[in-house]
Amino acid sequence: MTTASNATLDEIIELLKEVKPGIADQTVEAGQSVVEDLGLDSLDLLQLARRINRHFGAEFDLDAWNADADTHQRSVASIAAAVSAVGRA
């Protein structure tokens, strides 16, 4: 998996906080799971994917990302890495 830039990671964290306002005051770490640690459900993930697609102008494939969940444990960093990889494709 590619390494995401700090800027991309910061932007993903801001989008997460927009989707899940309850975490707005929390410090979100790259290694945290968006499901287990931050509490996003399937509808939140769909909304996050749409926001990512609009914000970055690239197609974040939520299904492919979910398929690799055993590898990356749905971490914040894995979303940023997937977005960075699509941006370079």
N, C-alpha and C positions, 0 to 999 in steps of 0.2 A: 504494500500500500504506500502511496506517495505521501510525503510530508507536506502539510498545508502551511501556508504562510501565517504569521501571527495576525495579519490584517484580516485574512479570510476567517480564521478562527474567531476573532473578535466580532466580525459581522454575523457569523453563525450564532454566536451567543446572544447577540442583540435580537436576532430573529426568533430564537428560542424564547426569549423573555417576552416578545410580542405575542407569541402563540400561547404561552403559559404565564400570564401576568402574576400568578402566585409565586413565581421564582424571581421576580424582578429585583427584589432586595437581597437575593442570595449571591454569593460568589460561585460562579459556575466554572468548573475545572475541565480541562480537555479530556481527562480520563473518565469523567463521570458518564454513566449510562443515561441516555435521555429517557429511557423507560423505567429502569429500576431505581435510579437515584433522583431523577427530576420529575418523574411521574407523568410523562406524556403517554396518552393512550393512542389508539389507532387513528382516531379522528384528528387529534393534535398533530400526529405525524403527517397525515395527508395535508393539513393546513401548512405545516412547516415546509413540506416539499413544494407546494405551490408558491410560497413566499420566496423560497430559495430560487426557484425557476425564474420568477419575476425579477428578483433582486440582482441575480448574477447573469441573467440572460442565457443560461445554460440548462440543459435537461438533467436534473438530479433524478436518477432512477431509483425510486423508493423500493420497488420490488427487488431489484438486484442487491441493493444495500441490505434489505431485510434477509435475503437469502444467505448472506455472508455473516449474519449476526453471531454465529458461533465463533468466528474468527475475531471480530472486533467488539463484541459485547455491546453493540449499539452506542458506542462512545461518541461524545461531542466531536472529538478529534477525527473519528472515522467519517463523520459527515463532511467536515471541512476537507479532509483528504479526497473524498469522492468528488466534491465540488471542484477542487483544484485540478484533479485529474481530467474532469470533463472540460474544464476551461482550457486545458492545453491540448485536448484531442482535436 
